[in-house]
């Protein structure tokens, strides 16, 4: 993999909790990147990266090609320990967010260009210690580990969107998503990565890219590097 230069995401003073989540969006000529992080004290942060090239037609907004935005804070009033974001085919082009509170409630949110981020009245699950989210054709699949160590699987169909209901399922995504080996292969020193924060997501830019994120072990800041899959 040919690694590009690591980028800082968010202000240097920002402190976050847990691993961040990254998904490829649909905006711009090449599909922007969306990154979700839990504030260490209150709420959530979302950042977006202009993934276009300088030679592409200018995108809306004030974020230049190859740069990350300053970030948007939302969901104030709750402290979160883990959150995931995925690009939805519904809406169209809405974003789906599941966010786990410190009290073990797995909240369900979505983003639309008209209203921004909105929390749904129905939560996905409770008594959750950790979780994993997957999306396919508007269907959300979730695996949770409860506070007692039990694995549970849930599924939410697209019917009735933007509202969602959750039903028990027989299977779901795996919980083991550590990407430290991929980071090391991309040239990042393992000692520079805060334990448990290395994550990877695939994007289509550059003919296929592994988008790697982690929190810096020394500063606590969010980092992102793109590694070619070619």
For each residue, the residues with C-beta under 8 A, 3 or more apart:
1: 182 185 186 210 227 228 229
2: 227 228 230
3: 186 187 188 225 226 227
4: 225 226 227
5: 225
6: 188 223 224 225
7: 49 68 223 224 225
8: 12 68 221 222 223
9: 20 35 47 49 68 213 221 222 223 224
10: 14 16 37 45 47 68 70 71 221 222
11: 14 70 71
12: 8 219 221
13:
14: 10 11 39 45 71 221 222
15: 39 40 41 220
16: 10 20 37 38 39 40 45 215 220 222
17: 38 39 40 79 80 81
18: 38 80 81 82 83 196 197
19: 82 196 197 198 199 213 214 215
20: 9 16 35 36 37 197 199 213 215 222
21: 35 36 37 83 84 85 199 201
22: 33 34 35 36 85 199 201 211 213 224
23: 33 34 85 86 87 95 201
24: 31 32 33 34 51 87 201 202 203 204 205 211
25: 28 31 32 33 34 48 87 93 95
26: 31 32 87 93
27: 31 32 48 59 60 93
28: 25 31 32 50 51 52 56 59
29: 52 53 56 57 59
30: 51 52 53 56 204 205
31: 24 25 26 27 28 51 203 204 205
32: 24 25 26 27 28 48 49 50 51 59
33: 22 23 24 25 48 49 51 203 211 224
34: 22 23 24 25 46 47 48 85 87 95
35: 9 20 21 22 46 47 48 49 68 85 213 222 224
36: 20 21 22 44 45 46 83 84 85 97
37: 10 16 20 21 44 45 46 47 83 222
38: 16 17 18 44 45 79 80 81 82 83 99
39: 14 15 16 17 42 43 44 45 73 79 80
40: 15 16 17
41: 15 79
42: 39 76 77 78 79
43: 39 73 74 75 76 77 78 80
44: 36 37 38 39 73 74 75 80 83 97 99
45: 10 14 16 36 37 38 39 71 72 73 74
46: 34 35 36 37 71 72 74 85 111 117
47: 9 10 34 35 37 68 69 70 71 72 222
48: 25 27 32 33 34 35 63 68 69
49: 7 9 32 33 35 63 66 67 68 69 224
50: 28 32 59 61 63 64 65 66 67
51: 24 28 30 31 32 33 65 66 203 205
52: 28 29 30 56 59 65
53: 29 30 56 65 66
54: 65 66
55:
56: 28 29 30 52 53 59 65
57: 29
58:
59: 27 28 29 32 50 52 56 63
60: 27
61: 50 69
62:
63: 48 49 50 59 67 68 69
64: 50 67
65: 50 51 52 53 54 56
66: 49 50 51 53 54
67: 49 50 63 64
68: 7 8 9 10 35 47 48 49 63 224
69: 47 48 49 61 63 72
70: 10 11 47
71: 10 11 14 45 46 47
72: 45 46 47 69
73: 39 43 44 45 76
74: 43 44 45 46 116 117
75: 43 44 78 80 99 107 109 117 119
76: 42 43 73
77: 42 43
78: 42 43 75 99 101 102 107
79: 17 38 39 41 42 101 102
80: 17 18 38 39 43 44 75 83 99 100 101 102
81: 17 18 38 100 101 102
82: 18 19 38 99 100 130 131
83: 18 21 36 37 38 44 80 97 98 99 100
84: 21 36 97 98 131 132 133
85: 21 22 23 34 35 36 46 95 96 97
86: 23 95 96 133 134 135 140
87: 23 24 25 26 34 93 95 96 135
88: 91 93 94 95 96 110 135 138
89: 92 93 137 138
90: 94 138 158 161 162
91: 88 94 110 112 161 162
92: 89
93: 25 26 27 87 88 89 113
94: 88 90 91 110 111 112 162
95: 23 25 34 85 86 87 88 110 111
96: 85 86 87 88 108 109 110 133 135 140
97: 36 44 83 84 85 108 109 110 111 117
98: 83 84 106 107 108 109 124 131 133 140 142
99: 38 44 75 78 80 82 83 106 107 109
100: 80 81 82 83 104 105 106 107 128 130 131
101: 78 79 80 81 104 105 106 107
102: 78 79 80 81
103:
104: 100 101 126 127 128 129 147
105: 100 101 123 125 126 128
106: 98 99 100 101 123 124 125 126 128 131 142 144
107: 75 78 98 99 100 101 119 120 123 124
108: 96 97 98 119 120 122 123 124 156 164
109: 75 96 97 98 99 117 118 119 120
110: 88 91 94 95 96 97 117 118 120 162
111: 46 94 95 97 116 117 118
112: 91 94 115 116 118 162
113: 93
114:
115: 112 118
116: 74 111 112
117: 46 74 75 97 109 110 111
118: 109 110 111 112 115 162
119: 75 107 108 109
120: 107 108 109 110 123 162 163 164
121: 163
122: 108 163 164 165 166
123: 105 106 107 108 120 126
124: 98 106 107 108 142 154 156 164 166
125: 105 106 128 131 142 144 152 154 166
126: 104 105 106 123
127: 104 146 147 148
128: 100 104 105 106 125 131 144 145 146 147
129: 104 144 145 146 147 149
130: 82 100 144 145 175
131: 82 84 98 100 106 125 128 142 143 144 145 175
132: 84 142 143 172 173 174 175 177
133: 84 86 96 98 140 141 142 173
134: 86 140 141 142 172 173
135: 86 87 88 96 138 139 140 141
136: 139 141
137: 89 158
138: 88 89 90 135 157 158 161
139: 135 136 155 156 157 158
140: 86 96 98 133 134 135 155 156 164
141: 133 134 135 136 153 154 155 169 171 172 173
142: 98 106 124 125 131 132 133 134 153 154 155 156 166 172 173
143: 131 132 151 152 153 154 172 173 174 175
144: 106 125 128 129 130 131 151 152 153 154
145: 128 129 130 131 149 150 151 152 175
146: 127 128 129 149 150 151 152
147: 104 127 128 129
148: 127
149: 129 145 146
150: 145 146
151: 143 144 145 146 175
152: 125 143 144 145 146 168
153: 141 142 143 144 168 169 170 171 172
154: 124 125 141 142 143 144 166 167 168 169 172
155: 139 140 141 142 166 167 168 169 172
156: 108 124 139 140 142 164 165 166 167
157: 138 139 160 165 167
158: 90 137 138 139 161
159:
160: 157 163 164 165
161: 90 91 138 158 164
162: 90 91 94 110 112 118 120
163: 120 121 122 160
164: 108 120 122 124 140 156 160 161
165: 122 156 157 160
166: 122 124 125 142 154 155 156
167: 154 155 156 157
168: 152 153 154 155
169: 141 153 154 155 172
170: 153
171: 141 153
172: 132 134 141 142 143 153 154 155 169
173: 132 133 134 141 142 143
174: 132 143 177
175: 130 131 132 143 145 151
176:
177: 132 174 199 200
178: 196 198 199
179: 182 183 198 199 200 212
180: 183 184 190 193 198
181: 184 185
182: 1 179 185 186 198 200 210 212 227
183: 179 180 186 188 190 193 198 200 212 214 225
184: 180 181 187 188 189 190
185: 1 181 182 227
186: 1 3 182 183 210 212 225 227
187: 3 184
188: 3 6 183 184 192 193 212 214 223 225
189: 184 192 193
190: 180 183 184 193
191: 217
192: 188 189 216 217 218
193: 180 183 188 189 190 197 198 214 215 216 217
194: 197 214 215 216 217 220
195: 217
196: 18 19 178
197: 18 19 20 193 194 213 214 215
198: 19 178 179 180 182 183 193 212 213 214
199: 19 20 21 22 177 178 179 212 213 214
200: 177 179 182 183 210 211 212 213
201: 21 22 23 24 210 211 213
202: 24 208 209 210 211 229
203: 24 31 33 51 208 209 211 226
204: 24 30 31 207 208 209
205: 24 30 31 51 209 226
206: 209 226 228 230
207: 204 228 229 230
208: 202 203 204 228 229 230
209: 202 203 204 205 206 226 227 228 229
210: 1 182 186 200 201 202 226 227 228 229
211: 22 24 33 200 201 202 203 224 226
212: 179 182 183 186 188 198 199 200 224 225 226 227
213: 9 19 20 22 35 197 198 199 200 201 222 223 224
214: 19 183 188 193 194 197 198 199 222 223
215: 16 19 20 193 194 197 220 221 222 223
216: 192 193 194 219 220 221 222 223
217: 191 192 193 194 195
218: 192
219: 12 216
220: 15 16 194 215 216
221: 8 9 10 12 14 215 216
222: 8 9 10 14 16 20 35 37 47 213 214 215 216
223: 6 7 8 9 188 213 214 215 216
224: 6 7 9 22 33 35 49 68 211 212 213
225: 3 4 5 6 7 183 186 188 212
226: 3 4 203 205 206 209 210 211 212
227: 1 2 3 4 182 185 186 209 210 212
228: 1 2 206 207 208 209 210
229: 1 202 207 208 209 210
230: 2 206 207 208
